[in-house]
Amino acid sequence: MLQSDMDSPVKQSTWLAGLLDEALSTIGKIILGKEEQIRLALTCLVARGHLLIEDLPGVGKTTLAHVIAQVMGLDFQRIQFTSDLLPADVLGLSVFDRENNIFEFHPGPIFSNLILADEVNRATPKTQSALLEAMEEHQVTTEGTTRSLPDPFFVIATQNPVHQIGTFPLPESQLDRFLLRIHMGYPGKQAERDLLSGADRRSMIDQMKVVFDQKKLKLFQSQAQQLHVSDALLDYIQAILQFSRSSNNFEFGLSPRGGLALLSAAKAWAFITGHGFVVPEHVKTVLPSVVNHRLLASGRAGNASDIVAADIILQNVPIP
C-alpha cells in the first residue's frame, strides 16, 4: 500500500485488519484447530513480550514457532536446550584471530529476531539465566561488552511438564520475563483427522507466504500500545493487583511488572481483534495466560493451576 493510501485512519485500520486476518488464516492452515493459541501467540509478539509454551512433546509447540517466524518475515534460530548447553552456546564467544592478533566475537544464535528456546527447562539454571538480560533488556553482555539484539526480538520457549525426567524448574525471576504462558493441548477430532490425512505440516512451512515484514510489525506494535485505556479500566487492573497481594490464596501477589504485562497484553489482544480501545473483557481473556505462571499457590509448592488462579481472581474482583 502506498503512503498516500495510509493517510486516512480508516484506510489504515482496514489495511492492518486485513494483514492480521491473512496472518491468522495462514498460520491456521498449519496449526489446525488452535485459533485461540495462535491469537495469544500473536498477542505476545505485538505486545513486545516473550511466550512460554508448556505442554507434552509432539503437540505442535515447535511447529508454531517455525510458522510464526515464516509468516512474520523474521530471522529465526532454534536453540535446543540440553543439560550440557553452556551460556556461550547461546550468547556467543570470542575466538582469537592469529592473523590479526585480536579476539573476534562470534555472535551466538541469540542474535536473531525470533528465538525458539526448545525445552528450555532441560538446561541447567546457569544456562537458563543467560536469557534473562536478553529478554528484559534486549541486549547481552559478554566479556565486559554489551551488545544490542535485533529489533524486533521475540523469544518463544517451550517447556516440558516439570514431572518429566531431566527437567530443571524455571525460577520465578525467569518465569516473570515471559509475558504469556499458553498450553497447546491435544487437537480436536476433526483437526487430528486432517493432520493424519493431509500433507506433512513441517514440509508446508517453507512454501508459506510471508505476510509481514519487520517494518509492518513494528507499526503494529507501536499502534497497539497507543490504544485508549480508560481510568475505569486502570481501576480494574489495579483492583486485580491488589486482590492478588492481599488474598490468602497466593504466597505473594502480582508485581508492578505483572500489572504492566496484563495491561500490555490486553492492549495487544484488543488490537488484533479489531478494537480501538481496551475493555474489561480483553483483560479477562488474557488474564489466565498472564497470571498463572506468576502466582504461587499458598500452602504448597508449585504454580496455582490455570483454573484456580484465574477463577479466584475473576470471582472476587468485580468489573467497575
DOZADO-7690 format. One record per residue (C-alpha): x, y, z; residue in three letters. Coordinates in steps of 0.2 Angstrom, whole numbers, plus 2048, in hexadecimal, padded with zeros to 3 digits. Layout:
- X	Y	Z	ALA
...
//
This chain:
- 800	800	800	MET
- 807	811	7FB	LEU
- 80A	81E	809	GLN
- 7FC	829	802	SER
- 7F0	81B	804	ASP
- 7F5	81A	817	MET
- 7F0	82C	81B	ASP
- 7DE	828	81F	SER
- 7DD	820	830	PRO
- 7CE	816	82A	VAL
- 7D8	80F	81B	LYS
- 7E7	80B	826	GLN
- 7DC	802	833	SER
- 7D4	7F8	824	THR
- 7E6	7F4	81E	TRP
- 7EC	7EE	82F	LEU
- 7DD	7E4	832	ALA
- 7DF	7DB	821	GLY
- 7F1	7D7	824	LEU
- 7ED	7D0	835	LEU
- 7DF	7C5	82E	ASP
- 7EA	7BF	820	GLU
- 7F8	7BA	82D	ALA
- 7EB	7B1	838	LEU
- 7E4	7A8	82A	SER
- 7F6	7A3	823	THR
- 7FC	79D	834	ILE
- 7EB	794	837	GLY
- 7EE	789	827	LYS
- 7FD	781	830	ILE
- 7F8	782	842	ILE
- 7E7	77A	841	LEU
- 7D9	77D	84D	GLY
- 7E3	789	858	LYS
- 7DC	79A	854	GLU
- 7DD	7A0	866	GLU
- 7EF	79B	869	GLN
- 7F4	7A3	858	ILE
- 7EB	7B3	85D	ARG
- 7F4	7B3	86E	LEU
- 805	7B0	866	ALA
- 802	7BF	85A	LEU
- 7FC	7C9	869	THR
- 80D	7C5	872	CYS
- 817	7CA	862	LEU
- 80D	7DB	860	VAL
- 80E	7DF	872	ALA
- 822	7DD	871	ARG
- 821	7CF	87D	GLY
- 828	7BD	87E	HIS
- 81E	7AD	87D	LEU
- 81F	79D	888	LEU
- 817	78E	881	ILE
- 815	780	88D	GLU
- 80E	76F	888	ASP
- 813	75D	883	LEU
- 81F	75A	875	PRO
- 817	758	864	GLY
- 808	764	865	VAL
- 80F	771	859	GLY
- 819	77D	864	LYS
- 828	77D	859	THR
- 81E	77E	849	THR
- 814	78D	84F	LEU
- 824	797	852	ALA
- 82B	792	840	HIS
- 81A	798	839	VAL
- 81A	7A8	842	ILE
- 82C	7AC	83C	ALA
- 828	7A8	82A	GLN
- 817	7B2	829	VAL
- 81E	7C1	832	MET
- 82E	7C2	828	GLY
- 83A	7C0	837	LEU
- 84B	7B9	838	ASP
- 84A	7A9	841	PHE
- 855	79E	84C	GLN
- 851	78F	856	ARG
- 85C	78B	865	ILE
- 85A	779	86C	GLN
- 85C	77B	87F	PHE
- 864	76C	887	THR
- 86D	769	897	SER
- 87E	76B	88F	ASP
- 87A	77C	887	LEU
- 885	78A	88C	LEU
- 881	79D	88D	PRO
- 88E	7A0	87F	ALA
- 884	794	874	ASP
- 876	7A0	875	VAL
- 87E	7B1	876	LEU
- 88E	7AE	86C	GLY
- 8A0	7AF	870	LEU
- 8B1	7B7	86B	SER
- 8BD	7AD	860	VAL
- 8CF	7B3	85E	PHE
- 8D4	7B8	84D	ASP
- 8E6	7B3	84B	ARG
- 8E8	7BD	83A	GLU
- 8E2	7CD	842	ASN
- 8E8	7C9	853	ASN
- 8D7	7CE	85B	ILE
- 8C8	7C6	863	PHE
- 8B9	7C6	857	GLU
- 8A7	7C4	85E	PHE
- 89D	7B7	855	HIS
- 88A	7BA	859	PRO
- 880	7AC	860	GLY
- 86E	7A7	85A	PRO
- 867	7B4	866	ILE
- 86A	7C1	859	PHE
- 85A	7BE	84F	SER
- 849	7C5	84E	ASN
- 840	7B6	854	LEU
- 848	7A9	860	ILE
- 841	798	863	LEU
- 848	792	874	ALA
- 842	780	872	ASP
- 840	777	882	GLU
- 847	785	88C	VAL
- 845	77C	89D	ASN
- 851	76E	898	ARG
- 860	77A	899	ALA
- 868	77E	8A9	THR
- 863	78E	8B3	PRO
- 874	796	8AE	LYS
- 870	794	89B	THR
- 85D	799	89E	GLN
- 864	7A9	8A6	SER
- 86D	7AE	896	ALA
- 85C	7B3	88F	LEU
- 857	7BF	89D	LEU
- 860	7CE	897	GLU
- 85C	7CB	885	ALA
- 849	7C9	889	MET
- 848	7D8	894	GLU
- 855	7E4	88D	GLU
- 856	7DE	87B	HIS
- 868	7DE	87D	GLN
- 876	7D2	882	VAL
- 886	7D5	88C	THR
- 894	7C9	888	THR
- 8A6	7CC	88E	GLU
- 8A3	7DD	894	GLY
- 89B	7E3	884	THR
- 888	7E7	882	THR
- 881	7E3	871	ARG
- 86F	7E8	86B	SER
- 864	7DA	864	LEU
- 85A	7DC	854	PRO
- 849	7E6	854	ASP
- 83C	7DE	854	PRO
- 842	7D0	861	PHE
- 837	7C2	866	PHE
- 83A	7B3	870	VAL
- 82F	7A4	86F	ILE
- 834	797	87C	ALA
- 82C	786	87D	THR
- 82C	77C	88E	GLN
- 828	76A	892	ASN
- 81E	767	8A1	PRO
- 828	768	8B1	VAL
- 825	756	8B6	HIS
- 82E	74F	8A7	GLN
- 840	748	8A9	ILE
- 84E	754	8A7	GLY
- 845	765	8A9	THR
- 84B	774	8B4	PHE
- 83D	77F	8BA	PRO
- 83E	791	8B3	LEU
- 841	79D	8C2	PRO
- 833	7AA	8C5	GLU
- 83F	7B8	8BE	SER
- 840	7AF	8AE	GLN
- 82D	7AB	8AD	LEU
- 829	7BD	8B0	ASP
- 833	7C2	8A0	ARG
- 826	7B8	895	PHE
- 817	7C4	892	LEU
- 80B	7B5	88E	LEU
- 80B	7A2	892	ARG
- 800	797	887	ILE
- 7FC	785	885	HIS
- 7F9	77D	874	MET
- 7EF	76E	879	GLY
- 7EA	75F	86E	TYR
- 7E1	763	85E	PRO
- 7CF	761	85B	GLY
- 7C8	752	852	LYS
- 7C6	75A	841	GLN
- 7D7	764	843	ALA
- 7E0	753	847	GLU
- 7D7	74B	838	ARG
- 7DD	758	82D	ASP
- 7EF	757	833	LEU
- 7EF	744	831	LEU
- 7E8	745	81F	SER
- 7F0	755	819	GLY
- 802	759	814	ALA
- 810	75A	820	ASP
- 80F	76B	829	ARG
- 821	76E	82B	ARG
- 824	76C	818	SER
- 816	779	815	MET
- 81F	787	81F	ILE
- 82C	78C	812	ASP
- 81E	78E	805	GLN
- 814	79A	80F	MET
- 812	7AC	80A	LYS
- 81B	7B9	814	VAL
- 80D	7C5	81A	VAL
- 817	7D2	824	PHE
- 828	7DA	824	ASP
- 831	7E2	833	GLN
- 82B	7F3	82F	LYS
- 819	7EE	82F	LYS
- 81B	7E5	83F	LEU
- 823	7F3	848	LYS
- 814	7FE	842	LEU
- 808	7F1	849	PHE
- 811	7F1	85A	GLN
- 812	804	85B	SER
- 7FF	806	857	GLN
- 7FA	7F9	863	ALA
- 802	802	871	GLN
- 7F9	812	86D	GLN
- 7E8	80B	86F	LEU
- 7DC	815	87B	HIS
- 7DB	80E	88D	VAL
- 7CE	816	898	SER
- 7D1	81B	8AA	ASP
- 7C3	80E	8AF	ALA
- 7CD	800	8A6	LEU
- 7DD	805	8AF	LEU
- 7D3	804	8BF	ASP
- 7CE	7F2	8BB	TYR
- 7E0	7ED	8B8	ILE
- 7E6	7F5	8C8	GLN
- 7D8	7EC	8D1	ALA
- 7DE	7DC	8CA	ILE
- 7F0	7E0	8D0	LEU
- 7EA	7E4	8E1	GLN
- 7DF	7D5	8E3	PHE
- 7EE	7CA	8DE	SER
- 7F9	7D2	8EB	ARG
- 7EC	7D1	8F9	SER
- 7E4	7C0	8F5	SER
- 7E9	7B1	900	ASN
- 7E8	7A6	8F1	ASN
- 7FA	7AB	8EB	PHE
- 80B	7AC	8F3	GLU
- 80E	7BD	8EB	PHE
- 804	7C9	8E0	GLY
- 807	7CF	8CE	LEU
- 816	7DB	8CD	SER
- 815	7EC	8C4	PRO
- 81D	7E4	8B5	ARG
- 80E	7D7	8B5	GLY
- 802	7E5	8B5	GLY
- 80B	7ED	8A6	LEU
- 80B	7DC	89D	ALA
- 7F8	7DA	8A0	LEU
- 7F5	7EC	899	LEU
- 801	7E9	88A	SER
- 7F9	7D8	886	ALA
- 7E7	7DF	887	ALA
- 7EC	7ED	87B	LYS
- 7F4	7E1	86E	ALA
- 7E5	7D5	86F	TRP
- 7D9	7E4	86C	ALA
- 7E3	7E9	85E	PHE
- 7E4	7D9	855	ILE
- 7D2	7D6	857	THR
- 7CE	7E6	84F	GLY
- 7C9	7F1	85D	HIS
- 7CF	803	85F	GLY
- 7CF	803	872	PHE
- 7D1	7F7	881	VAL
- 7C2	7F0	88A	VAL
- 7C1	7E5	89A	PRO
- 7BD	7D6	88F	GLU
- 7CE	7D7	887	HIS
- 7D6	7D7	898	VAL
- 7CC	7C8	89D	LYS
- 7D1	7BF	88D	THR
- 7E4	7C1	88F	VAL
- 7E4	7C0	8A2	LEU
- 7E7	7AD	8A4	PRO
- 7F6	7AD	898	SER
- 7FD	7BC	8A1	VAL
- 7FB	7B7	8B3	VAL
- 7FB	7A4	8B4	ASN
- 80E	7A3	8B3	HIS
- 811	7B2	8BF	ARG
- 806	7AC	8CE	LEU
- 80C	79F	8DA	LEU
- 7FE	796	8E3	ALA
- 7FF	798	8F6	SER
- 802	789	901	GLY
- 80A	77E	8F4	ARG
- 818	77F	8E7	ALA
- 815	782	8D5	GLY
- 80B	78E	8CA	ASN
- 7F8	790	8CD	ALA
- 7EF	787	8C0	SER
- 7E8	790	8B1	ASP
- 7D6	78E	8B7	ILE
- 7D8	792	8C9	VAL
- 7E3	7A2	8C7	ALA
- 7D9	7AA	8B9	ALA
- 7C8	7A6	8C1	ASP
- 7CC	7AB	8D2	ILE
- 7D1	7BC	8CC	ILE
- 7C2	7BE	8C0	LEU
- 7B6	7B9	8CD	GLN
- 7BC	7C5	8DA	ASN
- 7C0	7D4	8D0	VAL
- 7B1	7DC	8C9	PRO
- 7B2	7E7	8B9	ILE
- 7B0	7F9	8BD	PRO
//
